[in-house]
């Protein structure tokens, strides 16, 4: 049994046929079929039910797939950590949903475009940001910390062997469409928001409040709209009387369409950059952090 055979099984399972899997793997269908047949003979089980319409996993095949995916995930983590060629050509960050990332990454790309071939900016859930940095998919992760989530997040970071640096701080702002009834106020009380829908980012680990990306939790909220996309969130604010919460640091075209109003008596929030404890931050990573600090 070898890693390549495991990749074959995962490819057929994901594509539902040997033909499509062979195309994705850039190998011939006979090579793929022979590789899986040899694996089945070695371990003494049938992994796939083969028909004219495709291939489906047997019960034993499902169990094998579960183990194979775990092994391949660990292999990918090792490759991401130790393949120096890949690291020298790619810069990747994972972040909660922040409008200011485009401006900062624009400066990074201009500065390092001759040295790096690939740049990755991945806006995702809080948990996925942490997991990306932990598994070396991203060198840096961007999240916020405050008095409500810091203890929980720090426990999780310790388990993941990650640390962080605070690069800026901000007060909570309410994001509103420019025609919203509250758009012209100098500040907003939390109680004023109860009758308006709130737009929130969906999160994994929803049983743990410290993973929430939203800066306010209004217990009397009547309507909540969930999305995983920053563009959709902004469009909802423009087209409805909904609101969202955020840093108040907004750049680019978004500033023309929405209003940012400070939340009265808001807590202090810190923008933090996550990274591996045992890893020296690259030159490009340090440049990114410097630009982010200047923005705040």
C-alpha positions in Angstrom: 0.0 0.0 0.0 1.3 3.5 -0.8 0.3 7.1 -0.8 -0.4 7.2 -4.5 -3.0 4.4 -4.2 -4.7 6.3 -1.4 -4.9 9.3 -3.7 -6.4 7.1 -6.4 -9.2 5.9 -4.0 -10.0 9.5 -2.9 -10.1 10.7 -6.6 -12.5 7.9 -7.7 -14.7 8.5 -4.6 -14.9 12.2 -5.2 -15.6 11.9 -9.0 -17.8 8.9 -9.0 -16.1 7.2 -11.9 -12.7 5.8 -12.8 -12.7 7.8 -16.1 -13.3 11.2 -14.5 -10.8 10.5 -11.7 -8.1 9.5 -14.3 -8.7 12.8 -16.1 -8.2 14.8 -12.9 -5.1 12.8 -12.0 -3.6 13.1 -15.5 -3.1 9.4 -15.8 -4.6 6.7 -18.0 -7.8 4.9 -16.9 -6.0 1.5 -17.0 -3.2 2.7 -14.8 -5.8 4.0 -12.3 -7.8 0.8 -12.4 -4.7 -1.4 -12.0 -3.5 0.6 -9.0 -6.8 0.3 -7.2 -7.1 -3.4 -8.1 -3.7 -4.1 -6.7 -4.6 -2.3 -3.5 -7.8 -4.3 -3.2 -5.9 -7.6 -3.6 -3.3 -6.5 -1.1 -5.8 -5.6 1.7 -8.3 -8.3 0.8 -11.4 -6.1 0.4 -13.4 -4.6 -2.4 -13.4 -0.9 -2.2 -15.7 0.0 -5.1 -18.8 -1.3 -6.7 -18.2 -0.9 -10.5 -21.1 -0.4 -12.9 -21.6 1.1 -16.4 -22.8 4.3 -14.7 -19.7 4.8 -12.5 -18.2 3.6 -9.2 -19.5 3.8 -5.7 -17.8 2.9 -2.4 -18.6 -0.3 -0.6 -19.0 -0.2 3.2 -15.3 -1.3 3.6 -14.5 1.3 1.0 -16.1 4.1 3.1 -14.0 3.0 6.1 -10.8 2.9 4.0 -11.6 6.4 2.6 -12.0 7.9 6.0 -8.5 6.6 7.1 -6.9 7.6 3.8 -8.2 11.1 3.9 -6.7 11.6 7.4 -3.3 10.3 6.2 -3.3 12.5 3.1 -4.2 15.5 5.2 -1.2 14.9 7.5 1.0 14.4 4.4 -0.1 17.8 3.0 0.7 19.4 6.3 4.2 17.9 6.2 4.7 19.0 2.6 3.5 22.6 3.4 5.9 22.8 6.3 9.1 21.4 4.6 8.9 22.2 0.9 11.1 25.2 0.8 10.5 25.8 -3.0 6.8 26.1 -2.4 7.3 28.5 0.6 9.6 30.7 -1.3 7.1 31.2 -4.2 3.9 31.6 -2.3 2.6 33.9 0.4 -0.7 33.0 2.0 -2.8 34.6 4.7 -6.2 33.5 6.1 -8.4 36.1 7.7 -11.8 36.9 9.1 -13.8 39.1 6.7 -12.1 42.5 6.6 -12.4 45.2 3.9 -9.0 46.6 4.6 -7.2 43.4 3.5 -7.3 44.4 -0.2 -5.4 47.6 0.4 -2.7 46.0 2.5 -2.2 43.0 0.2 -2.0 45.4 -2.8 1.1 47.0 -1.2 2.5 43.6 -0.5 2.0 42.4 -4.1 3.6 45.5 -5.5 6.6 45.1 -3.3 7.2 41.4 -3.8 5.7 40.6 -7.3 9.2 39.8 -8.7 10.0 37.4 -5.9 6.7 35.6 -5.4 4.6 33.7 -8.0 1.4 33.1 -6.0 -0.4 35.2 -3.4 -3.4 33.9 -1.5 -5.9 35.8 0.6 -8.5 33.5 2.1 -11.4 35.1 4.0 -13.1 32.4 6.1 -14.4 31.5 9.5 -12.5 32.1 12.7 -11.9 28.3 13.2 -10.7 27.9 9.7 -8.2 30.8 10.1 -6.7 29.1 13.0 -6.6 25.7 11.3 -5.0 27.1 8.2 -2.1 28.6 10.2 -1.8 25.5 12.3 -1.6 23.2 9.2 0.8 25.6 7.3 -1.7 26.4 4.6 -1.2 30.1 5.6 1.8 31.7 7.1 -0.4 34.3 8.9 -3.9 34.5 10.2 -6.0 37.7 11.0 -8.6 37.7 13.8 -9.8 40.1 16.4 -9.7 39.6 20.2 -11.6 41.4 23.0 -12.7 40.8 26.5 -15.5 38.5 25.4 -13.5 36.0 23.3 -9.9 36.3 24.3 -9.8 33.6 27.0 -11.5 31.0 24.7 -9.4 31.9 21.7 -6.1 31.8 23.6 -6.8 28.3 24.9 -7.5 27.1 21.4 -4.3 28.8 20.1 -2.2 27.2 22.8 -3.5 23.7 21.8 -2.6 24.6 18.2 0.9 25.7 19.1 0.1 29.2 17.8 0.8 32.7 19.1 -0.2 36.2 18.0 0.9 39.8 17.8 -1.5 42.7 18.3 -1.1 45.1 15.3 -3.9 47.6 16.0 -7.1 48.3 18.0 -10.5 49.6 17.2 -13.9 50.5 18.6 -17.0 48.6 17.4 -18.8 50.3 14.5 -22.2 49.6 13.1 -22.4 49.1 9.3 -25.5 50.5 7.7 -26.7 51.3 4.2 -26.5 55.1 3.5 -30.3 55.4 3.5 -30.8 53.5 6.8 -32.9 55.3 9.4 -29.9 55.4 11.8 -27.3 56.3 9.2 -27.0 60.0 10.2 -26.6 59.4 13.9 -23.2 60.2 15.6 -23.4 57.0 17.6 -25.8 54.2 18.1 -27.1 52.6 21.3 -27.4 48.8 21.2 -31.1 49.0 22.1 -31.8 51.0 18.9 -30.9 48.0 16.7 -33.4 45.5 18.1 -36.0 46.2 15.4 -33.7 45.9 12.5 -32.3 42.6 11.0 -28.7 41.8 11.8 -26.4 40.3 9.1 -23.9 37.9 10.6 -21.1 35.7 9.2 -21.7 32.0 9.5 -19.2 30.2 11.7 -18.1 26.6 12.3 -18.0 25.7 16.0 -21.2 27.7 16.6 -21.5 26.1 20.1 -18.6 28.2 21.2 -19.4 31.9 21.4 -15.7 32.9 21.2 -15.5 31.8 17.5 -18.1 34.4 16.5 -16.9 37.0 14.1 -19.6 39.5 15.0 -18.7 42.1 17.6 -22.2 42.4 19.2 -24.6 39.7 20.4 -28.0 41.3 20.8 -30.2 38.9 22.8 -33.4 40.8 21.8 -32.6 40.6 18.0 -35.7 39.6 16.1 -34.3 38.8 12.7 -30.8 37.4 11.8 -29.5 36.9 8.2 -26.5 34.6 7.9 -24.0 34.8 5.1 -20.4 33.6 4.5 -19.5 36.3 1.9 -18.4 39.9 2.6 -19.8 41.1 -0.8 -23.2 39.6 0.0 -23.2 41.2 3.4 -22.5 44.6 1.9 -25.2 44.2 -0.7 -27.7 43.3 2.0 -26.9 46.5 3.9 -27.3 48.6 0.8 -30.6 47.0 -0.2 -32.3 46.6 3.2 -32.6 48.1 6.7 -30.3 45.4 8.0 -27.1 46.2 9.9 -23.8 44.5 10.7 -20.9 45.2 13.1 -17.2 45.7 12.2 -14.0 47.5 12.8 -14.8 50.8 11.1 -11.6 50.5 9.1 -13.0 50.4 5.5 -11.3 51.2 2.3 -12.1 51.3 -1.4 -15.5 51.3 -3.0 -17.4 50.1 0.0 -17.0 53.5 1.7 -19.3 55.1 -0.9 -22.3 52.8 -0.2 -22.4 52.3 3.5 -22.2 54.4 6.7 -20.0 53.5 9.7 -21.5 54.6 13.0 -19.7 54.0 16.4 -21.5 51.8 18.9 -22.0 53.6 22.2 -20.0 52.2 25.1 -18.3 49.6 22.9 -15.4 47.5 24.2 -11.9 47.8 22.8 -11.1 45.2 20.1 -7.6 44.2 19.0 -6.6 43.1 15.5 -4.2 40.2 15.9 -1.8 38.4 13.5 -1.5 34.6 14.3 1.6 32.6 13.4 3.4 29.4 14.4 5.3 29.6 17.6 8.3 27.7 16.2 8.4 29.5 12.8 10.3 32.7 11.9 8.1 35.1 10.1 9.3 35.6 6.5 10.4 39.0 5.1 7.1 39.3 3.2 5.2 38.4 6.3 6.9 41.1 8.3 6.2 43.6 5.5 2.5 42.7 5.6 2.4 43.1 9.4 4.2 46.5 9.1 1.6 47.8 6.6 -1.3 46.5 8.7 0.1 48.4 11.7 0.4 51.6 9.7 -3.2 51.3 8.5 -4.5 51.1 12.1 
